[in-house]
């Protein structure tokens, strides 16, 4: 089972990752944690790398040491909500 979680750094998103982790443990799934970056100005490659690193760091902290398989992805878009 593949479980997609959108992450924006909020407490609700952190709780969503914890809930998804529980479901992945119960059903033997993998997590895909995604953060969308709004390109309201020109983003440098270093900015994107920093956001990807921050996402990975946050995911590691939230999921803990003994965790299920997961991947993190930062996606750049120019579409606003």
N, C-alpha and C positions, 0 to 999 in steps of 0.2 A: 504494500500500500504506500502510495506517495501522498504526503501531506504538505500543502503549500501554506505558508504563513507570511502575511505582509507585515513588515516591521517599520515603525517610525520613531522608535525610542520612547514612546509613551508607556505608562504603567499598564494600560489596557493591552498594548502589543506584547509586553513582557508576560502578562498573564496568558495571552493567547499562545505564546511559545510554550509555556509550561503545560497548558492543556493539550496542545498538539504533541508534546513530548510524552505525556501520559497515554494518549491514544496510540502513538507509534510504539510504545513499549507493549501495550496490551495486544495490538494487532500485528506486531512485527513490521512496522512501517519505517520509512525514511522521511526526514524533514527537509524541506526546501524553504529557506528563509530568504525573503526578497525585500529589498529596500529600493523604492523608486526615487530617483534624484531628478528634481525639476530643473531643466536647463533654461533658467530665465536670463542667464548671461553665458558667455563663453566659459565652459568648464575646462580647466587644464587637466591633463592626464594625471598629474600629481594629486589634484583634488579628488578625482574619482578613486585613485588608489587609496587615499587616506580614508575615504568613506567606506571602501571595501574592507580595509583593515579594522576600522571602528566597528563595523557590522560583525565581523568575525570575532572580535574581542568581546562584544556584548553577548553574542550567542554563546560563546564559551562560558562566560560568567553565569548566564541564565540557566544553561543546561547542566552545568556542573561537570565533575570529572567522569563519572560513569554515565555515559550517555549513548543514545542510539545514533545510527549514522545520520549525518546531516550535511547540507551544503548551504553556503550563503552566496547571494548574488545581488549586486547593485546594478540597477537598470536606469539608464539615462533617458529621459523623455522631455519633450517640449510641450506636452499637453498638460494644462492645468485642470484641477478638479472642477 
